[in-house]
Amino acid sequence: MNSKTLGYILKRVLLSILTVWVVITITFFVMHAVPGGPFLSEKAISEKAQAALEAKYGLDKPLHIQYFTYLKDIVTKFDFGPSLKQRGRNVIDIIKDGMRVSAKLGVIAAAIALVVGVVLGSVAALRRNKIIDKVIMVVTTAFVSMPSFIMGSFLLLLFAVKLRLLPANGASSGGLILPIITLSLSPMAYITRLTRSSMLDVLGQDYIRTAKAKGVPSRKIIFGHALKNSLIPVITYFGPMLAYIVTGSLVVEQIFAVPGIGRAFVNCITSRDYPLLMGTTIVLATLIVVMNLVSDILYKVVDPRINLE
């Protein structure tokens, strides 16, 4: 690894840290600018009791002191403070519990989307304008166009209500099957179309024609040259896609009652649990930033000819 590559990685890491700090700052001040307060929903709460609660959670201090205290706790202890609604629990513990489910859901869905998408895209490119190519394109176009909440509701109605083959509750045994399928279909369809387009472009390059003219076996041309080089756009998409699946599973987790980070995020919005809302937003945004950083660095791994600048 040369100095230019190391310099690029260092610059991207510093930029990622700056981005996370901006997210923390914006999230903190926006949450505190929202009208109302986290204790307004409490029944028959007096002004004295509300003042006591604010003092307990440090909400009575000046805003800039709250900000620097919050920032210091995140940097030094990765602590987002206690939850205002789930009494006795820290925000980081709630996020960890939710992420165990959401990460499992997202990683499996992303792996399925990647493998199936690359295979179908390669088949479609190698059988261009044939029946199988047209069928794959029609199906993937439908999956890309259909929102996840529509697909999730359809699968729930078909397999859980009508056929009764799979459970509707995501917390039960086998309950993650339908959410995984729902989350994987749209990314799988996009990867299929991306792989097909990229592979068709690679198959038309001069070095592929030269390899064919030299009598290089078709299998080596496809797997050794065409497929490898056509995966660069897929890598560009896969890193943010993985983060999107984990962070974008809010609606899907609500539909299937999956006890993940998405469901906790929705619940903390409705209950005005500000520390949990801020902590969840920061963690999910950091995940997206990190996955973008990883995908940028992987460019060089897949294709050493790429100059990172």
C-alpha positions in Angstrom: 0.0 0.0 0.0 1.6 3.3 -1.2 1.6 6.6 0.5 -1.1 8.0 -1.8 -3.5 5.2 -0.8 -2.7 5.7 2.9 -3.2 9.4 2.5 -6.6 8.9 0.8 -7.7 6.5 3.6 -6.6 8.9 6.3 -8.5 11.7 4.6 -11.6 9.7 4.3 -11.5 8.6 7.9 -11.1 12.2 9.1 -14.0 13.2 6.8 -16.1 10.4 8.3 -15.4 11.6 11.8 -16.3 15.1 10.9 -19.6 13.9 9.3 -20.5 11.9 12.5 -19.8 15.0 14.6 -22.0 17.1 12.4 -24.8 14.5 12.7 -24.4 14.5 16.5 -24.5 18.3 16.7 -27.5 18.7 14.4 -29.4 15.9 16.1 -28.8 17.3 19.5 -29.9 20.9 18.8 -32.9 19.9 16.6 -34.2 17.6 19.3 -33.9 20.4 21.9 -35.6 22.9 19.5 -38.7 20.7 19.2 -41.6 22.3 21.0 -42.8 20.6 24.1 -40.8 18.2 26.3 -40.4 14.6 27.1 -42.5 14.7 30.3 -45.6 16.5 28.9 -47.2 13.2 28.2 -47.0 12.2 31.9 -50.5 12.1 33.5 -51.2 14.9 36.0 -47.6 16.0 36.4 -47.1 19.1 38.4 -44.6 21.9 37.7 -42.5 20.8 40.7 -42.4 17.2 39.6 -41.5 18.2 36.1 -38.7 20.4 37.4 -37.4 17.5 39.5 -37.4 15.2 36.5 -35.5 17.8 34.4 -33.0 18.2 37.2 -32.5 14.4 37.5 -31.7 14.0 33.8 -29.7 17.3 33.5 -32.3 19.1 31.3 -32.3 22.1 33.6 -28.7 23.1 32.7 -27.8 25.6 29.9 -28.0 24.1 26.5 -24.3 24.5 25.6 -23.4 22.7 28.9 -25.8 19.8 28.0 -24.2 19.6 24.5 -20.6 19.4 25.7 -21.5 16.9 28.4 -23.4 14.8 25.9 -20.5 15.0 23.4 -17.9 14.1 26.0 -19.9 11.1 27.2 -20.2 9.8 23.6 -16.5 10.2 22.8 -15.1 8.9 26.1 -17.6 6.3 27.2 -19.9 5.8 24.1 -22.7 6.6 26.5 -26.0 8.2 25.3 -27.5 8.6 28.7 -30.5 7.0 30.3 -33.8 6.5 28.5 -36.5 8.9 29.7 -39.3 6.4 29.2 -37.8 3.0 29.8 -36.9 3.8 33.3 -33.7 2.1 34.6 -32.3 1.3 31.2 -29.5 3.1 29.3 -30.0 4.1 25.7 -26.9 2.1 24.6 -28.4 -1.1 26.1 -31.6 -0.6 24.2 -29.7 0.0 21.0 -27.6 -3.1 21.5 -30.7 -5.2 22.1 -32.3 -3.9 18.9 -29.2 -4.1 16.8 -28.8 -7.8 17.6 -32.0 -8.5 15.8 -31.7 -5.8 13.1 -28.1 -6.6 12.2 -29.0 -10.3 11.9 -32.0 -9.4 9.7 -29.9 -6.9 7.6 -26.8 -9.1 7.1 -28.8 -12.1 5.9 -31.0 -10.0 3.6 -28.0 -8.2 2.2 -26.1 -11.5 1.6 -29.2 -13.0 -0.2 -29.6 -9.9 -2.3 -25.9 -9.9 -3.3 -25.6 -13.5 -4.2 -28.9 -13.8 -6.0 -28.5 -10.4 -7.7 -25.0 -11.2 -9.1 -26.0 -14.6 -10.3 -29.2 -13.4 -12.0 -27.4 -10.3 -13.5 -24.7 -12.5 -14.9 -27.2 -14.9 -16.4 -29.1 -12.1 -17.9 -26.0 -10.5 -19.4 -24.7 -13.8 -20.9 -28.2 -14.6 -22.3 -28.8 -11.1 -23.6 -32.2 -10.6 -25.4 -33.1 -14.2 -24.7 -36.3 -15.3 -22.9 -34.6 -15.7 -19.6 -33.1 -12.2 -19.9 -36.5 -10.6 -20.5 -38.1 -12.5 -17.7 -35.4 -11.5 -15.2 -35.7 -7.9 -16.3 -39.5 -7.8 -16.0 -39.4 -9.4 -12.5 -36.6 -7.2 -11.2 -38.3 -4.0 -12.5 -41.4 -5.0 -10.6 -39.4 -5.6 -7.4 -37.5 -2.3 -7.7 -40.7 -0.4 -8.3 -42.6 -1.9 -5.3 -42.2 -0.2 -1.9 -41.1 -2.4 0.9 -44.3 -1.8 2.9 -46.4 -3.0 0.0 -44.3 -6.0 -0.6 -44.2 -6.8 3.2 -48.0 -6.5 3.5 -48.5 -8.7 0.4 -46.2 -11.4 1.7 -47.8 -11.2 5.2 -51.3 -11.6 3.7 -50.2 -14.4 1.4 -48.0 -16.6 3.5 -49.1 -15.8 7.0 -52.9 -15.2 6.7 -54.0 -17.1 3.6 -51.6 -20.0 3.3 -50.5 -20.0 7.0 -47.1 -21.3 6.1 -45.0 -18.8 8.0 -45.6 -16.8 11.3 -46.6 -13.2 11.1 -44.9 -12.2 14.3 -41.2 -11.5 13.8 -40.4 -12.3 17.4 -41.6 -15.9 17.1 -39.6 -18.9 15.8 -39.2 -18.6 12.0 -40.7 -15.1 12.2 -37.7 -13.4 10.4 -38.2 -15.3 7.2 -40.8 -12.9 5.7 -39.0 -9.8 6.9 -35.7 -11.1 5.3 -37.4 -11.8 2.0 -39.1 -8.4 2.1 -35.9 -6.5 2.7 -33.8 -8.5 0.2 -36.1 -8.3 -2.9 -35.6 -4.7 -3.9 -31.8 -4.6 -3.4 -31.5 -8.0 -5.1 -33.4 -6.6 -8.1 -31.2 -3.5 -8.3 -28.0 -5.5 -8.0 -29.3 -7.8 -10.8 -29.8 -4.8 -13.1 -26.5 -3.2 -12.1 -24.6 -6.5 -12.6 -26.2 -7.0 -16.0 -25.4 -3.5 -17.2 -21.9 -3.6 -16.0 -21.1 -7.1 -17.3 -22.5 -6.1 -20.8 -20.1 -3.1 -20.8 -17.2 -5.3 -19.7 -17.9 -8.0 -22.3 -17.7 -5.4 -25.0 -14.2 -4.3 -24.0 -11.2 -4.9 -26.3 -9.3 -7.1 -23.8 -12.3 -9.5 -23.7 -12.3 -9.8 -27.5 -8.6 -10.3 -27.5 -8.9 -13.1 -24.9 -11.5 -14.8 -27.0 -9.3 -14.5 -30.1 -6.4 -16.1 -28.2 -8.6 -19.1 -27.3 -8.9 -18.4 -23.6 -11.6 -20.7 -22.2 -15.0 -19.0 -21.8 -15.2 -19.9 -18.1 -11.9 -18.1 -17.4 -13.0 -15.1 -19.4 -16.3 -14.8 -17.5 -15.1 -15.5 -13.9 -11.5 -14.3 -14.2 -12.1 -11.1 -16.1 -15.7 -10.1 -16.9 -17.3 -10.9 -13.5 -14.5 -9.5 -11.4 -14.4 -6.1 -13.2 -18.2 -5.9 -13.4 -18.4 -6.1 -9.6 -17.0 -2.6 -9.0 -20.4 -0.8 -9.4 -21.9 -3.5 -7.2 -19.4 -2.8 -4.4 -20.2 0.9 -4.8 -23.8 0.0 -4.0 -23.4 -2.8 -1.6 -21.8 -0.9 1.3 -24.5 1.8 1.6 -27.1 -0.8 0.8 -26.2 -2.9 3.8 -26.4 0.2 6.0 -29.7 1.1 4.3 -31.2 -2.4 4.9 -30.4 -2.2 8.6 -31.4 1.5 9.0 -34.3 1.3 6.5 -36.1 -1.6 8.1 -38.2 0.7 10.2 -41.5 0.0 8.3 -40.7 -3.7 7.8 -40.0 -4.2 11.5 -43.3 -2.5 12.3 -45.3 -4.6 9.9 -43.9 -7.9 11.2 -43.5 -6.8 14.8 -39.7 -7.5 14.8 -38.1 -6.4 18.0 -35.3 -4.5 16.3 -33.7 -1.1 16.3 -36.2 0.2 13.7 -39.2 -0.6 15.9 -37.5 1.0 18.9 -36.8 4.1 16.8 -40.4 4.5 15.8 -41.6 3.9 19.4 -39.2 6.5 20.8 -40.5 9.1 18.3 -44.1 8.6 19.5 -43.1 8.6 23.2 -40.7 11.6 22.9 -37.9 9.6 24.4 -35.3 12.2 23.2 -32.1 10.4 24.4 -33.1 7.2 22.7 -34.1 9.1 19.6 -30.8 10.9 19.4 -28.8 7.8 20.2 -30.5 5.7 17.6 -30.1 8.5 14.9 -26.4 8.9 15.7 -25.8 5.1 15.6 -27.6 4.6 12.4 -26.0 7.6 10.7 -22.6 6.4 11.8 -23.3 3.0 10.3 -24.1 4.6 7.0 -20.9 6.7 7.1 -18.7 3.7 8.0 -20.2 1.5 5.3 -19.6 4.2 2.7 -16.0 4.4 3.9 -15.5 0.7 3.6 -17.0 0.5 0.1 -14.6 3.3 -1.0 -11.6 1.5 0.3 -12.7 -1.8 -1.3 -12.5 -0.2 -4.7 -8.7 -0.5 -4.5 -8.8 -4.1 -3.3 -11.0 -5.3 -6.2 -9.2 -3.2 -8.9 -5.7 -2.1 -8.1 -5.7 0.0 -11.2 -8.0 2.5 -9.6 -6.2 5.6 -8.3 -7.6 6.8 -5.0 -7.4 10.6 -4.9 
